Amino acid sequence: MAENHYKFNVSMTCGGCSGAVERVLKKLEGVKSYNVSLESQTADITAEPSLQYETVLEKIKKTGKKVNSGEKDGEMMAV
């Protein structure tokens, strides 16, 4: 089965910030796996094809964190 890979550069200053991003991804239907790194300021998400890039982007933005850049399957996308 196909899947999408999303990668976001997110401004996170502490463990609470990365924890907030992890919590929204954990609850988001269609997310197969994710890795949020405070050190590299990234959120890597593997998702079902039905989960759109824009949906994931909005969920991360709702945590109040600034999304600096985003990719869908290696291709730069608008944030």
PyMOL Python script that loads the backbone (N, CA, C, O; Angstrom):
from pymol import cmd

cmd.read_pdbstr("""\
ATOM      1  N   MET A   1       0.838  -1.192   0.000  1.00  0.00           N
ATOM      2  CA  MET A   1       0.000   0.000   0.000  1.00  0.00           C
ATOM      3  C   MET A   1       0.880   1.251   0.000  1.00  0.00           C
ATOM      4  O   MET A   1       1.895   1.305   0.694  1.00  0.00           O
ATOM      5  N   ALA A   2       0.494   2.221  -0.759  1.00  0.00           N
ATOM      6  CA  ALA A   2       1.262   3.473  -0.855  1.00  0.00           C
ATOM      7  C   ALA A   2       1.125   4.275   0.433  1.00  0.00           C
ATOM      8  O   ALA A   2       0.186   4.106   1.212  1.00  0.00           O
ATOM      9  N   GLU A   3       2.085   5.138   0.616  1.00  0.00           N
ATOM     10  CA  GLU A   3       2.043   6.043   1.770  1.00  0.00           C
ATOM     11  C   GLU A   3       2.740   7.337   1.389  1.00  0.00           C
ATOM     12  O   GLU A   3       3.500   7.393   0.422  1.00  0.00           O
ATOM     13  N   ASN A   4       2.468   8.372   2.167  1.00  0.00           N
ATOM     14  CA  ASN A   4       3.103   9.673   1.959  1.00  0.00           C
ATOM     15  C   ASN A   4       4.090   9.930   3.085  1.00  0.00           C
ATOM     16  O   ASN A   4       3.899   9.489   4.218  1.00  0.00           O
ATOM     17  N   HIS A   5       5.148  10.654   2.748  1.00  0.00           N
ATOM     18  CA  HIS A   5       6.113  11.057   3.761  1.00  0.00           C
ATOM     19  C   HIS A   5       6.148  12.579   3.803  1.00  0.00           C
ATOM     20  O   HIS A   5       6.416  13.235   2.797  1.00  0.00           O
ATOM     21  N   TYR A   6       5.875  13.125   4.974  1.00  0.00           N
ATOM     22  CA  TYR A   6       5.884  14.565   5.175  1.00  0.00           C
ATOM     23  C   TYR A   6       7.011  14.908   6.133  1.00  0.00           C
ATOM     24  O   TYR A   6       7.265  14.189   7.099  1.00  0.00           O
ATOM     25  N   LYS A   7       7.685  16.017   5.851  1.00  0.00           N
ATOM     26  CA  LYS A   7       8.739  16.501   6.747  1.00  0.00           C
ATOM     27  C   LYS A   7       8.543  17.996   6.937  1.00  0.00           C
ATOM     28  O   LYS A   7       8.401  18.747   5.972  1.00  0.00           O
ATOM     29  N   PHE A   8       8.538  18.414   8.191  1.00  0.00           N
ATOM     30  CA  PHE A   8       8.343  19.822   8.533  1.00  0.00           C
ATOM     31  C   PHE A   8       9.508  20.305   9.377  1.00  0.00           C
ATOM     32  O   PHE A   8       9.998  19.582  10.245  1.00  0.00           O
ATOM     33  N   ASN A   9       9.955  21.538   9.120  1.00  0.00           N
ATOM     34  CA  ASN A   9      10.921  22.205   9.974  1.00  0.00           C
ATOM     35  C   ASN A   9      10.083  23.093  10.892  1.00  0.00           C
ATOM     36  O   ASN A   9       9.423  24.027  10.438  1.00  0.00           O
ATOM     37  N   VAL A  10      10.121  22.787  12.187  1.00  0.00           N
ATOM     38  CA  VAL A  10       9.260  23.462  13.159  1.00  0.00           C
ATOM     39  C   VAL A  10      10.120  24.113  14.243  1.00  0.00           C
ATOM     40  O   VAL A  10      11.011  23.473  14.801  1.00  0.00           O
ATOM     41  N   SER A  11       9.850  25.387  14.538  1.00  0.00           N
ATOM     42  CA  SER A  11      10.580  26.076  15.614  1.00  0.00           C
ATOM     43  C   SER A  11      10.085  25.562  16.958  1.00  0.00           C
ATOM     44  O   SER A  11       8.949  25.819  17.358  1.00  0.00           O
ATOM     45  N   MET A  12      10.965  24.825  17.655  1.00  0.00           N
ATOM     46  CA  MET A  12      10.632  24.273  18.974  1.00  0.00           C
ATOM     47  C   MET A  12      11.790  24.606  19.913  1.00  0.00           C
ATOM     48  O   MET A  12      12.951  24.361  19.587  1.00  0.00           O
ATOM     49  N   THR A  13      11.467  25.166  21.081  1.00  0.00           N
ATOM     50  CA  THR A  13      12.517  25.602  22.000  1.00  0.00           C
ATOM     51  C   THR A  13      12.714  24.691  23.207  1.00  0.00           C
ATOM     52  O   THR A  13      13.720  24.806  23.908  1.00  0.00           O
ATOM     53  N   CYS A  14      11.765  23.785  23.461  1.00  0.00           N
ATOM     54  CA  CYS A  14      11.892  22.937  24.645  1.00  0.00           C
ATOM     55  C   CYS A  14      11.157  21.608  24.446  1.00  0.00           C
ATOM     56  O   CYS A  14      10.476  21.406  23.441  1.00  0.00           O
ATOM     57  N   GLY A  15      11.304  20.731  25.396  1.00  0.00           N
ATOM     58  CA  GLY A  15      10.638  19.437  25.339  1.00  0.00           C
ATOM     59  C   GLY A  15       9.126  19.559  25.333  1.00  0.00           C
ATOM     60  O   GLY A  15       8.432  18.713  24.769  1.00  0.00           O
ATOM     61  N   GLY A  16       8.616  20.604  25.956  1.00  0.00           N
ATOM     62  CA  GLY A  16       7.168  20.829  25.942  1.00  0.00           C
ATOM     63  C   GLY A  16       6.667  21.137  24.540  1.00  0.00           C
ATOM     64  O   GLY A  16       5.573  20.728  24.152  1.00  0.00           O
ATOM     65  N   CYS A  17       7.493  21.872  23.781  1.00  0.00           N
ATOM     66  CA  CYS A  17       7.133  22.215  22.398  1.00  0.00           C
ATOM     67  C   CYS A  17       7.066  20.956  21.540  1.00  0.00           C
ATOM     68  O   CYS A  17       6.081  20.724  20.838  1.00  0.00           O
ATOM     69  N   SER A  18       8.116  20.152  21.603  1.00  0.00           N
ATOM     70  CA  SER A  18       8.127  18.939  20.791  1.00  0.00           C
ATOM     71  C   SER A  18       7.047  17.973  21.269  1.00  0.00           C
ATOM     72  O   SER A  18       6.471  17.242  20.464  1.00  0.00           O
ATOM     73  N   GLY A  19       6.769  17.964  22.563  1.00  0.00           N
ATOM     74  CA  GLY A  19       5.710  17.120  23.108  1.00  0.00           C
ATOM     75  C   GLY A  19       4.344  17.511  22.580  1.00  0.00           C
ATOM     76  O   GLY A  19       3.507  16.648  22.317  1.00  0.00           O
ATOM     77  N   ALA A  20       4.111  18.817  22.422  1.00  0.00           N
ATOM     78  CA  ALA A  20       2.832  19.300  21.884  1.00  0.00           C
ATOM     79  C   ALA A  20       2.642  18.819  20.449  1.00  0.00           C
ATOM     80  O   ALA A  20       1.547  18.399  20.073  1.00  0.00           O
ATOM     81  N   VAL A  21       3.697  18.880  19.652  1.00  0.00           N
ATOM     82  CA  VAL A  21       3.624  18.419  18.265  1.00  0.00           C
ATOM     83  C   VAL A  21       3.386  16.909  18.235  1.00  0.00           C
ATOM     84  O   VAL A  21       2.578  16.423  17.443  1.00  0.00           O
ATOM     85  N   GLU A  22       4.082  16.171  19.091  1.00  0.00           N
ATOM     86  CA  GLU A  22       3.896  14.722  19.162  1.00  0.00           C
ATOM     87  C   GLU A  22       2.458  14.364  19.532  1.00  0.00           C
ATOM     88  O   GLU A  22       1.887  13.429  18.969  1.00  0.00           O
ATOM     89  N   ARG A  23       1.876  15.095  20.465  1.00  0.00           N
ATOM     90  CA  ARG A  23       0.503  14.789  20.909  1.00  0.00           C
ATOM     91  C   ARG A  23      -0.511  14.955  19.777  1.00  0.00           C
ATOM     92  O   ARG A  23      -1.413  14.130  19.636  1.00  0.00           O
ATOM     93  N   VAL A  24      -0.376  16.018  18.961  1.00  0.00           N
ATOM     94  CA  VAL A  24      -1.354  16.200  17.878  1.00  0.00           C
ATOM     95  C   VAL A  24      -1.157  15.146  16.795  1.00  0.00           C
ATOM     96  O   VAL A  24      -2.129  14.698  16.185  1.00  0.00           O
ATOM     97  N   LEU A  25       0.087  14.746  16.549  1.00  0.00           N
ATOM     98  CA  LEU A  25       0.334  13.723  15.534  1.00  0.00           C
ATOM     99  C   LEU A  25      -0.184  12.360  15.995  1.00  0.00           C
ATOM    100  O   LEU A  25      -0.699  11.580  15.195  1.00  0.00           O
ATOM    101  N   LYS A  26      -0.041  12.083  17.294  1.00  0.00           N
ATOM    102  CA  LYS A  26      -0.497  10.805  17.833  1.00  0.00           C
ATOM    103  C   LYS A  26      -2.012  10.654  17.681  1.00  0.00           C
ATOM    104  O   LYS A  26      -2.508   9.549  17.460  1.00  0.00           O
ATOM    105  N   LYS A  27      -2.742  11.761  17.800  1.00  0.00           N
ATOM    106  CA  LYS A  27      -4.204  11.735  17.721  1.00  0.00           C
ATOM    107  C   LYS A  27      -4.736  11.816  16.287  1.00  0.00           C
ATOM    108  O   LYS A  27      -5.918  11.569  16.049  1.00  0.00           O
ATOM    109  N   LEU A  28      -3.868  12.162  15.338  1.00  0.00           N
ATOM    110  CA  LEU A  28      -4.312  12.407  13.970  1.00  0.00           C
ATOM    111  C   LEU A  28      -4.510  11.097  13.215  1.00  0.00           C
ATOM    112  O   LEU A  28      -3.576  10.312  13.052  1.00  0.00           O
ATOM    113  N   GLU A  29      -5.731  10.876  12.763  1.00  0.00           N
ATOM    114  CA  GLU A  29      -6.050   9.650  12.034  1.00  0.00           C
ATOM    115  C   GLU A  29      -5.338   9.637  10.686  1.00  0.00           C
ATOM    116  O   GLU A  29      -5.348  10.626   9.954  1.00  0.00           O
ATOM    117  N   GLY A  30      -4.724   8.504  10.373  1.00  0.00           N
ATOM    118  CA  GLY A  30      -4.011   8.369   9.110  1.00  0.00           C
ATOM    119  C   GLY A  30      -2.505   8.425   9.271  1.00  0.00           C
ATOM    120  O   GLY A  30      -1.769   8.115   8.335  1.00  0.00           O
ATOM    121  N   VAL A  31      -2.029   8.824  10.466  1.00  0.00           N
ATOM    122  CA  VAL A  31      -0.588   8.855  10.722  1.00  0.00           C
ATOM    123  C   VAL A  31      -0.140   7.431  11.052  1.00  0.00           C
ATOM    124  O   VAL A  31      -0.632   6.821  12.001  1.00  0.00           O
ATOM    125  N   LYS A  32       0.793   6.913  10.265  1.00  0.00           N
ATOM    126  CA  LYS A  32       1.327   5.567  10.512  1.00  0.00           C
ATOM    127  C   LYS A  32       2.461   5.615  11.523  1.00  0.00           C
ATOM    128  O   LYS A  32       2.536   4.791  12.434  1.00  0.00           O
ATOM    129  N   SER A  33       3.350   6.602  11.346  1.00  0.00           N
ATOM    130  CA  SER A  33       4.455   6.768  12.281  1.00  0.00           C
ATOM    131  C   SER A  33       4.945   8.210  12.205  1.00  0.00           C
ATOM    132  O   SER A  33       4.681   8.925  11.238  1.00  0.00           O
ATOM    133  N   TYR A  34       5.658   8.615  13.239  1.00  0.00           N
ATOM    134  CA  TYR A  34       6.200   9.976  13.259  1.00  0.00           C
ATOM    135  C   TYR A  34       7.436  10.017  14.140  1.00  0.00           C
ATOM    136  O   TYR A  34       7.616   9.184  15.028  1.00  0.00           O
ATOM    137  N   ASN A  35       8.277  10.998  13.878  1.00  0.00           N
ATOM    138  CA  ASN A  35       9.451  11.250  14.707  1.00  0.00           C
ATOM    139  C   ASN A  35       9.606  12.763  14.818  1.00  0.00           C
ATOM    140  O   ASN A  35       9.828  13.451  13.821  1.00  0.00           O
ATOM    141  N   VAL A  36       9.487  13.268  16.035  1.00  0.00           N
ATOM    142  CA  VAL A  36       9.648  14.698  16.286  1.00  0.00           C
ATOM    143  C   VAL A  36      10.977  14.883  17.010  1.00  0.00           C
ATOM    144  O   VAL A  36      11.207  14.293  18.066  1.00  0.00           O
ATOM    145  N   SER A  37      11.853  15.709  16.431  1.00  0.00           N
ATOM    146  CA  SER A  37      13.174  15.917  17.010  1.00  0.00           C
ATOM    147  C   SER A  37      13.361  17.376  17.405  1.00  0.00           C
ATOM    148  O   SER A  37      13.358  18.272  16.561  1.00  0.00           O
ATOM    149  N   LEU A  38      13.524  17.592  18.698  1.00  0.00           N
ATOM    150  CA  LEU A  38      13.802  18.928  19.211  1.00  0.00           C
ATOM    151  C   LEU A  38      15.188  19.379  18.733  1.00  0.00           C
ATOM    152  O   LEU A  38      15.390  20.543  18.389  1.00  0.00           O
ATOM    153  N   GLU A  39      16.129  18.442  18.719  1.00  0.00           N
ATOM    154  CA  GLU A  39      17.508  18.745  18.325  1.00  0.00           C
ATOM    155  C   GLU A  39      17.602  19.242  16.885  1.00  0.00           C
ATOM    156  O   GLU A  39      18.267  20.243  16.619  1.00  0.00           O
ATOM    157  N   SER A  40      16.936  18.546  15.944  1.00  0.00           N
ATOM    158  CA  SER A  40      17.019  18.950  14.532  1.00  0.00           C
ATOM    159  C   SER A  40      15.859  19.856  14.111  1.00  0.00           C
ATOM    160  O   SER A  40      15.799  20.309  12.968  1.00  0.00           O
ATOM    161  N   GLN A  41      14.925  20.118  15.062  1.00  0.00           N
ATOM    162  CA  GLN A  41      13.781  21.001  14.790  1.00  0.00           C
ATOM    163  C   GLN A  41      12.893  20.460  13.665  1.00  0.00           C
ATOM    164  O   GLN A  41      12.374  21.226  12.853  1.00  0.00           O
ATOM    165  N   THR A  42      12.726  19.143  13.626  1.00  0.00           N
ATOM    166  CA  THR A  42      11.940  18.538  12.550  1.00  0.00           C
ATOM    167  C   THR A  42      10.845  17.619  13.076  1.00  0.00           C
ATOM    168  O   THR A  42      10.908  17.087  14.185  1.00  0.00           O
ATOM    169  N   ALA A  43       9.843  17.462  12.224  1.00  0.00           N
ATOM    170  CA  ALA A  43       8.794  16.472  12.441  1.00  0.00           C
ATOM    171  C   ALA A  43       8.693  15.670  11.150  1.00  0.00           C
ATOM    172  O   ALA A  43       8.345  16.213  10.102  1.00  0.00           O
ATOM    173  N   ASP A  44       8.999  14.378  11.226  1.00  0.00           N
ATOM    174  CA  ASP A  44       8.911  13.460  10.090  1.00  0.00           C
ATOM    175  C   ASP A  44       7.684  12.590  10.287  1.00  0.00           C
ATOM    176  O   ASP A  44       7.510  11.979  11.342  1.00  0.00           O
ATOM    177  N   ILE A  45       6.832  12.533   9.271  1.00  0.00           N
ATOM    178  CA  ILE A  45       5.582  11.804   9.388  1.00  0.00           C
ATOM    179  C   ILE A  45       5.410  10.868   8.199  1.00  0.00           C
ATOM    180  O   ILE A  45       5.590  11.272   7.051  1.00  0.00           O
ATOM    181  N   THR A  46       5.063   9.627   8.478  1.00  0.00           N
ATOM    182  CA  THR A  46       4.664   8.684   7.445  1.00  0.00           C
ATOM    183  C   THR A  46       3.159   8.508   7.606  1.00  0.00           C
ATOM    184  O   THR A  46       2.672   8.190   8.691  1.00  0.00           O
ATOM    185  N   ALA A  47       2.424   8.721   6.504  1.00  0.00           N
ATOM    186  CA  ALA A  47       0.967   8.769   6.601  1.00  0.00           C
ATOM    187  C   ALA A  47       0.293   7.967   5.498  1.00  0.00           C
ATOM    188  O   ALA A  47       0.868   7.702   4.442  1.00  0.00           O
ATOM    189  N   GLU A  48      -0.945   7.592   5.783  1.00  0.00           N
ATOM    190  CA  GLU A  48      -1.797   6.964   4.775  1.00  0.00           C
ATOM    191  C   GLU A  48      -2.004   7.955   3.627  1.00  0.00           C
ATOM    192  O   GLU A  48      -1.951   9.164   3.853  1.00  0.00           O
ATOM    193  N   PRO A  49      -2.238   7.476   2.409  1.00  0.00           N
ATOM    194  CA  PRO A  49      -2.470   8.378   1.276  1.00  0.00           C
ATOM    195  C   PRO A  49      -3.672   9.304   1.480  1.00  0.00           C
ATOM    196  O   PRO A  49      -3.733  10.378   0.882  1.00  0.00           O
ATOM    197  N   SER A  50      -4.619   8.896   2.315  1.00  0.00           N
ATOM    198  CA  SER A  50      -5.825   9.695   2.550  1.00  0.00           C
ATOM    199  C   SER A  50      -5.563  10.933   3.411  1.00  0.00           C
ATOM    200  O   SER A  50      -6.372  11.861   3.413  1.00  0.00           O
ATOM    201  N   LEU A  51      -4.444  10.960   4.140  1.00  0.00           N
ATOM    202  CA  LEU A  51      -4.127  12.096   5.008  1.00  0.00           C
ATOM    203  C   LEU A  51      -3.365  13.141   4.202  1.00  0.00           C
ATOM    204  O   LEU A  51      -2.235  12.904   3.774  1.00  0.00           O
ATOM    205  N   GLN A  52      -3.982  14.284   4.000  1.00  0.00           N
ATOM    206  CA  GLN A  52      -3.425  15.336   3.165  1.00  0.00           C
ATOM    207  C   GLN A  52      -2.347  16.142   3.892  1.00  0.00           C
ATOM    208  O   GLN A  52      -2.393  16.305   5.112  1.00  0.00           O
ATOM    209  N   TYR A  53      -1.389  16.634   3.134  1.00  0.00           N
ATOM    210  CA  TYR A  53      -0.311  17.492   3.646  1.00  0.00           C
ATOM    211  C   TYR A  53      -0.881  18.680   4.417  1.00  0.00           C
ATOM    212  O   TYR A  53      -0.424  18.996   5.516  1.00  0.00           O
ATOM    213  N   GLU A  54      -1.877  19.328   3.833  1.00  0.00           N
ATOM    214  CA  GLU A  54      -2.459  20.527   4.432  1.00  0.00           C
ATOM    215  C   GLU A  54      -3.063  20.236   5.805  1.00  0.00           C
ATOM    216  O   GLU A  54      -2.996  21.076   6.703  1.00  0.00           O
ATOM    217  N   THR A  55      -3.645  19.065   5.970  1.00  0.00           N
ATOM    218  CA  THR A  55      -4.251  18.680   7.249  1.00  0.00           C
ATOM    219  C   THR A  55      -3.178  18.565   8.334  1.00  0.00           C
ATOM    220  O   THR A  55      -3.346  19.066   9.446  1.00  0.00           O
ATOM    221  N   VAL A  56      -2.076  17.898   7.995  1.00  0.00           N
ATOM    222  CA  VAL A  56      -0.977  17.738   8.948  1.00  0.00           C
ATOM    223  C   VAL A  56      -0.379  19.104   9.287  1.00  0.00           C
ATOM    224  O   VAL A  56      -0.114  19.394  10.453  1.00  0.00           O
ATOM    225  N   LEU A  57      -0.171  19.931   8.279  1.00  0.00           N
ATOM    226  CA  LEU A  57       0.374  21.278   8.479  1.00  0.00           C
ATOM    227  C   LEU A  57      -0.494  22.077   9.446  1.00  0.00           C
ATOM    228  O   LEU A  57       0.025  22.689  10.379  1.00  0.00           O
ATOM    229  N   GLU A  58      -1.799  22.079   9.234  1.00  0.00           N
ATOM    230  CA  GLU A  58      -2.713  22.836  10.104  1.00  0.00           C
ATOM    231  C   GLU A  58      -2.690  22.327  11.535  1.00  0.00           C
ATOM    232  O   GLU A  58      -2.739  23.119  12.477  1.00  0.00           O
ATOM    233  N   LYS A  59      -2.616  21.010  11.709  1.00  0.00           N
ATOM    234  CA  LYS A  59      -2.574  20.443  13.073  1.00  0.00           C
ATOM    235  C   LYS A  59      -1.317  20.895  13.806  1.00  0.00           C
ATOM    236  O   LYS A  59      -1.368  21.233  14.989  1.00  0.00           O
ATOM    237  N   ILE A  60      -0.188  20.898  13.100  1.00  0.00           N
ATOM    238  CA  ILE A  60       1.059  21.345  13.738  1.00  0.00           C
ATOM    239  C   ILE A  60       0.979  22.832  14.055  1.00  0.00           C
ATOM    240  O   ILE A  60       1.397  23.256  15.132  1.00  0.00           O
ATOM    241  N   LYS A  61       0.449  23.628  13.136  1.00  0.00           N
ATOM    242  CA  LYS A  61       0.330  25.076  13.366  1.00  0.00           C
ATOM    243  C   LYS A  61      -0.576  25.384  14.559  1.00  0.00           C
ATOM    244  O   LYS A  61      -0.349  26.364  15.269  1.00  0.00           O
ATOM    245  N   LYS A  62      -1.596  24.561  14.784  1.00  0.00           N
ATOM    246  CA  LYS A  62      -2.526  24.799  15.897  1.00  0.00           C
ATOM    247  C   LYS A  62      -1.861  24.645  17.259  1.00  0.00           C
ATOM    248  O   LYS A  62      -2.414  25.082  18.268  1.00  0.00           O
ATOM    249  N   THR A  63      -0.671  24.025  17.300  1.00  0.00           N
ATOM    250  CA  THR A  63       0.051  23.934  18.573  1.00  0.00           C
ATOM    251  C   THR A  63       0.687  25.272  18.932  1.00  0.00           C
ATOM    252  O   THR A  63       1.176  25.453  20.047  1.00  0.00           O
ATOM    253  N   GLY A  64       0.681  26.219  17.976  1.00  0.00           N
ATOM    254  CA  GLY A  64       1.284  27.520  18.209  1.00  0.00           C
ATOM    255  C   GLY A  64       2.735  27.595  17.773  1.00  0.00           C
ATOM    256  O   GLY A  64       3.381  28.632  17.917  1.00  0.00           O
ATOM    257  N   LYS A  65       3.246  26.498  17.241  1.00  0.00           N
ATOM    258  CA  LYS A  65       4.638  26.472  16.784  1.00  0.00           C
ATOM    259  C   LYS A  65       4.727  27.016  15.368  1.00  0.00           C
ATOM    260  O   LYS A  65       3.807  26.839  14.570  1.00  0.00           O
ATOM    261  N   LYS A  66       5.841  27.683  15.053  1.00  0.00           N
ATOM    262  CA  LYS A  66       6.060  28.227  13.717  1.00  0.00           C
ATOM    263  C   LYS A  66       6.618  27.128  12.813  1.00  0.00           C
ATOM    264  O   LYS A  66       7.638  26.513  13.122  1.00  0.00           O
ATOM    265  N   VAL A  67       5.938  26.894  11.702  1.00  0.00           N
ATOM    266  CA  VAL A  67       6.414  25.936  10.711  1.00  0.00           C
ATOM    267  C   VAL A  67       7.207  26.722   9.675  1.00  0.00           C
ATOM    268  O   VAL A  67       6.653  27.567   8.972  1.00  0.00           O
ATOM    269  N   ASN A  68       8.509  26.441   9.580  1.00  0.00           N
ATOM    270  CA  ASN A  68       9.401  27.187   8.700  1.00  0.00           C
ATOM    271  C   ASN A  68       9.412  26.647   7.272  1.00  0.00           C
ATOM    272  O   ASN A  68       9.545  27.410   6.315  1.00  0.00           O
ATOM    273  N   SER A  69       9.272  25.337   7.133  1.00  0.00           N
ATOM    274  CA  SER A  69       9.237  24.728   5.809  1.00  0.00           C
ATOM    275  C   SER A  69       8.568  23.370   5.894  1.00  0.00           C
ATOM    276  O   SER A  69       8.441  22.785   6.970  1.00  0.00           O
ATOM    277  N   GLY A  70       8.143  22.882   4.741  1.00  0.00           N
ATOM    278  CA  GLY A  70       7.487  21.582   4.692  1.00  0.00           C
ATOM    279  C   GLY A  70       7.757  20.883   3.378  1.00  0.00           C
ATOM    280  O   GLY A  70       7.939  21.523   2.343  1.00  0.00           O
ATOM    281  N   GLU A  71       7.780  19.536   3.431  1.00  0.00           N
ATOM    282  CA  GLU A  71       7.989  18.720   2.249  1.00  0.00           C
ATOM    283  C   GLU A  71       6.943  17.609   2.198  1.00  0.00           C
ATOM    284  O   GLU A  71       6.497  17.100   3.226  1.00  0.00           O
ATOM    285  N   LYS A  72       6.571  17.255   0.987  1.00  0.00           N
ATOM    286  CA  LYS A  72       5.713  16.091   0.760  1.00  0.00           C
ATOM    287  C   LYS A  72       6.465  15.186  -0.193  1.00  0.00           C
ATOM    288  O   LYS A  72       6.728  15.563  -1.335  1.00  0.00           O
ATOM    289  N   ASP A  73       6.813  13.999   0.265  1.00  0.00           N
ATOM    290  CA  ASP A  73       7.557  13.025  -0.540  1.00  0.00           C
ATOM    291  C   ASP A  73       8.801  13.646  -1.171  1.00  0.00           C
ATOM    292  O   ASP A  73       9.110  13.390  -2.335  1.00  0.00           O
ATOM    293  N   GLY A  74       9.522  14.475  -0.384  1.00  0.00           N
ATOM    294  CA  GLY A  74      10.774  15.066  -0.840  1.00  0.00           C
ATOM    295  C   GLY A  74      10.643  16.350  -1.647  1.00  0.00           C
ATOM    296  O   GLY A  74      11.647  16.952  -2.029  1.00  0.00           O
ATOM    297  N   GLU A  75       9.415  16.770  -1.906  1.00  0.00           N
ATOM    298  CA  GLU A  75       9.181  17.976  -2.698  1.00  0.00           C
ATOM    299  C   GLU A  75       8.757  19.121  -1.778  1.00  0.00           C
ATOM    300  O   GLU A  75       7.853  18.962  -0.958  1.00  0.00           O
ATOM    301  N   MET A  76       9.414  20.279  -1.918  1.00  0.00           N
ATOM    302  CA  MET A  76       9.086  21.428  -1.078  1.00  0.00           C
ATOM    303  C   MET A  76       7.635  21.862  -1.313  1.00  0.00           C
ATOM    304  O   MET A  76       7.155  21.911  -2.446  1.00  0.00           O
ATOM    305  N   MET A  77       6.965  22.168  -0.220  1.00  0.00           N
ATOM    306  CA  MET A  77       5.561  22.596  -0.279  1.00  0.00           C
ATOM    307  C   MET A  77       5.420  23.933   0.438  1.00  0.00           C
ATOM    308  O   MET A  77       6.291  24.334   1.209  1.00  0.00           O
ATOM    309  N   ALA A  78       4.312  24.612   0.173  1.00  0.00           N
ATOM    310  CA  ALA A  78       4.018  25.887   0.827  1.00  0.00           C
ATOM    311  C   ALA A  78       3.649  25.666   2.291  1.00  0.00           C
ATOM    312  O   ALA A  78       3.034  24.658   2.641  1.00  0.00           O
ATOM    313  N   VAL A  79       4.028  26.614   3.139  1.00  0.00           N
ATOM    314  CA  VAL A  79       3.636  26.577   4.546  1.00  0.00           C
ATOM    315  C   VAL A  79       2.880  27.851   4.864  1.00  0.00           C
ATOM    316  O   VAL A  79       2.447  28.045   6.000  1.00  0.00           O
TER     317      VAL A  79
END
""", "prot")
cmd.dss("prot")
cmd.show_as("cartoon", "prot")
cmd.util.cbc("prot")
cmd.orient("prot")
